[in-house]
Amino acid sequence: MRLRAARPLAVALLGAAALAAALLAGCGRSPGPVRSPLDDRGGVATFAPSVQNYPPPFLPPTETPPPAAPLAPSAPAELESAAAFGIDALSSRMGVSVTRFSVVSIQVASWRDGCLGVTVPGVACPAAPLAGYLVMVRLDTGSQHEVHTSRTGAAAWAPQRTLHATLDANGTDLGLTTAEGTKVRALVGPGTQLVEVTQGALKPGDRIVLGADDLGDGSPLRVAWLARDR
């Protein structure tokens, strides 16, 4: 009777020992890779480090910069108004009817100074950039002309070319011999910018420099600005 009772007890003791050994063995194993429950492919889950773990200068920006302002005006009417203003300004300075001009192109511009990007000898320009337009127009003869405007209502005639010349005659228009030896006539109109000189003070033999446009119709050059050539 004692032998039969001892066998179940021994089996129970062996089972408990095996369970304890299994538990101890399980505690000693290194854990497997952590898998994301959202990963259908069974891949190893990855975790992005906190932002604070990125050393400068790799720290992500905390704010998104505002989008750049568009350069082109939003309304076509603004372009039309700027083109009309440019033609009016050029027409009055050249002494040519506005009906003879047509618009070739107009584009938004940022002028580097208060002279709207037109350099005139002896004239100091305010160092303040201005937003405006570059207007290209065509005369009915086919000649093209350029005027710079600002959104504050200023305009500057950008002449086709700069001439260094000697004055031959001073009358209704100027008789000139260019540095290249070419004989030309030039008209100083009401819109001509005279720099430290008047037309009446000019005499034959004087050396002058001028910015001028050719209208392409055989008439005298139209003078945008004129100064003594020093």
Protein Blocks (a to p, Z undefined) as FASTA:
>chain_A
ZZmmmmmmmmmmmmmmmmmmmmmmmmmpccdddddfklmnopacdddddfklpccfkbcc
fbdcdddddfbdfblklmmmmmmmmmmmmmmmnopafklpccfbdcddddfbfnnopace
hiacddbdddddddddddfkopacdddddfeopacdddfbdcddddfbdcfbccdddfko
pacdddddfklccehiafklpcehiacddddddehnopacddfbdcddZZ
